[in-house]
Amino acid sequence: MMAHSSMLHVRVDDEIKTQASEALAAMGLTVSDAVRILLKRVVNDQAFPLELKVPNTATREAMDEAREMMKTKATRFESADALIDDLEKAGQQ
């Protein structure tokens, strides 16, 4: 006997959805499959299947800095050597 099912609507950033869909497809799964697996684990374990922590102040500041850098696309390097040169210069200051 098949259980009754209902529709679940989730809002997610388009780019995240695309990237997740591609990664899951490589595993032979759909986004719907992944959500069903997640929810089944929550039911079976009575817990969220990933460890969630509130980031400390230093981590939050680093996350904010990284988000700002992504927005402005600042500090991009053409090669690993360019990155190392920049790090060495910063270390000499």
CNS distance restraints for C-alpha pairs under 8 A (distance, minus, plus):
assign (resid  12 and name CA) (resid  16 and name CA) 6.90 0.50 0.50
assign (resid  12 and name CA) (resid  17 and name CA) 6.47 0.50 0.50
assign (resid  13 and name CA) (resid  17 and name CA) 6.25 0.50 0.50
assign (resid  14 and name CA) (resid  18 and name CA) 6.19 0.50 0.50
assign (resid  15 and name CA) (resid  19 and name CA) 6.11 0.50 0.50
assign (resid  16 and name CA) (resid  20 and name CA) 5.88 0.50 0.50
assign (resid  17 and name CA) (resid  21 and name CA) 5.90 0.50 0.50
assign (resid  18 and name CA) (resid  22 and name CA) 6.23 0.50 0.50
assign (resid  19 and name CA) (resid  23 and name CA) 6.22 0.50 0.50
assign (resid  20 and name CA) (resid  24 and name CA) 5.94 0.50 0.50
assign (resid  20 and name CA) (resid  31 and name CA) 7.31 0.50 0.50
assign (resid  21 and name CA) (resid  25 and name CA) 5.91 0.50 0.50
assign (resid  21 and name CA) (resid  30 and name CA) 6.45 0.50 0.50
assign (resid  21 and name CA) (resid  31 and name CA) 5.93 0.50 0.50
assign (resid  22 and name CA) (resid  26 and name CA) 6.35 0.50 0.50
assign (resid  23 and name CA) (resid  27 and name CA) 6.78 0.50 0.50
assign (resid  24 and name CA) (resid  28 and name CA) 6.31 0.50 0.50
assign (resid  24 and name CA) (resid  29 and name CA) 4.96 0.50 0.50
assign (resid  24 and name CA) (resid  30 and name CA) 5.90 0.50 0.50
assign (resid  24 and name CA) (resid  31 and name CA) 6.85 0.50 0.50
assign (resid  24 and name CA) (resid  34 and name CA) 7.71 0.50 0.50
assign (resid  25 and name CA) (resid  29 and name CA) 5.09 0.50 0.50
assign (resid  25 and name CA) (resid  30 and name CA) 6.03 0.50 0.50
assign (resid  29 and name CA) (resid  33 and name CA) 5.80 0.50 0.50
assign (resid  29 and name CA) (resid  34 and name CA) 6.77 0.50 0.50
assign (resid  30 and name CA) (resid  34 and name CA) 6.37 0.50 0.50
assign (resid  31 and name CA) (resid  35 and name CA) 6.25 0.50 0.50
assign (resid  32 and name CA) (resid  36 and name CA) 6.15 0.50 0.50
assign (resid  33 and name CA) (resid  37 and name CA) 6.17 0.50 0.50
assign (resid  34 and name CA) (resid  38 and name CA) 6.13 0.50 0.50
assign (resid  35 and name CA) (resid  39 and name CA) 6.14 0.50 0.50
assign (resid  36 and name CA) (resid  40 and name CA) 6.01 0.50 0.50
assign (resid  37 and name CA) (resid  41 and name CA) 6.17 0.50 0.50
assign (resid  38 and name CA) (resid  42 and name CA) 6.35 0.50 0.50
assign (resid  38 and name CA) (resid  49 and name CA) 7.37 0.50 0.50
assign (resid  39 and name CA) (resid  43 and name CA) 6.29 0.50 0.50
assign (resid  40 and name CA) (resid  44 and name CA) 6.06 0.50 0.50
assign (resid  41 and name CA) (resid  45 and name CA) 5.71 0.50 0.50
assign (resid  41 and name CA) (resid  46 and name CA) 7.63 0.50 0.50
assign (resid  41 and name CA) (resid  47 and name CA) 7.69 0.50 0.50
assign (resid  41 and name CA) (resid  48 and name CA) 7.49 0.50 0.50
assign (resid  41 and name CA) (resid  49 and name CA) 6.51 0.50 0.50
assign (resid  42 and name CA) (resid  46 and name CA) 5.13 0.50 0.50
assign (resid  42 and name CA) (resid  47 and name CA) 5.16 0.50 0.50
assign (resid  42 and name CA) (resid  48 and name CA) 5.41 0.50 0.50
assign (resid  42 and name CA) (resid  49 and name CA) 6.59 0.50 0.50
assign (resid  43 and name CA) (resid  47 and name CA) 7.50 0.50 0.50
assign (resid  45 and name CA) (resid  49 and name CA) 7.72 0.50 0.50
assign (resid  55 and name CA) (resid  59 and name CA) 5.63 0.50 0.50
assign (resid  55 and name CA) (resid  60 and name CA) 5.90 0.50 0.50
assign (resid  56 and name CA) (resid  60 and name CA) 6.15 0.50 0.50
assign (resid  57 and name CA) (resid  61 and name CA) 6.15 0.50 0.50
assign (resid  58 and name CA) (resid  62 and name CA) 6.22 0.50 0.50
assign (resid  59 and name CA) (resid  63 and name CA) 6.09 0.50 0.50
assign (resid  60 and name CA) (resid  64 and name CA) 6.11 0.50 0.50
assign (resid  61 and name CA) (resid  65 and name CA) 6.10 0.50 0.50
assign (resid  62 and name CA) (resid  66 and name CA) 6.08 0.50 0.50
assign (resid  63 and name CA) (resid  67 and name CA) 6.16 0.50 0.50
assign (resid  64 and name CA) (resid  68 and name CA) 6.18 0.50 0.50
assign (resid  65 and name CA) (resid  69 and name CA) 6.15 0.50 0.50
assign (resid  66 and name CA) (resid  70 and name CA) 6.17 0.50 0.50
assign (resid  67 and name CA) (resid  71 and name CA) 6.23 0.50 0.50
assign (resid  68 and name CA) (resid  72 and name CA) 6.29 0.50 0.50
assign (resid  69 and name CA) (resid  73 and name CA) 5.39 0.50 0.50
assign (resid  69 and name CA) (resid  74 and name CA) 5.16 0.50 0.50
assign (resid  69 and name CA) (resid  75 and name CA) 7.31 0.50 0.50
assign (resid  70 and name CA) (resid  74 and name CA) 6.95 0.50 0.50
assign (resid  77 and name CA) (resid  82 and name CA) 5.91 0.50 0.50
assign (resid  77 and name CA) (resid  83 and name CA) 5.82 0.50 0.50
assign (resid  78 and name CA) (resid  82 and name CA) 6.48 0.50 0.50
assign (resid  78 and name CA) (resid  83 and name CA) 8.00 0.50 0.50
assign (resid  79 and name CA) (resid  83 and name CA) 6.57 0.50 0.50
assign (resid  80 and name CA) (resid  84 and name CA) 6.21 0.50 0.50
assign (resid  81 and name CA) (resid  85 and name CA) 6.08 0.50 0.50
assign (resid  82 and name CA) (resid  86 and name CA) 6.20 0.50 0.50
assign (resid  83 and name CA) (resid  87 and name CA) 6.21 0.50 0.50
assign (resid  84 and name CA) (resid  88 and name CA) 6.10 0.50 0.50
assign (resid  85 and name CA) (resid  89 and name CA) 6.19 0.50 0.50
assign (resid  86 and name CA) (resid  90 and name CA) 6.18 0.50 0.50
assign (resid  87 and name CA) (resid  91 and name CA) 6.14 0.50 0.50
assign (resid  88 and name CA) (resid  92 and name CA) 6.39 0.50 0.50
assign (resid  89 and name CA) (resid  93 and name CA) 6.73 0.50 0.50
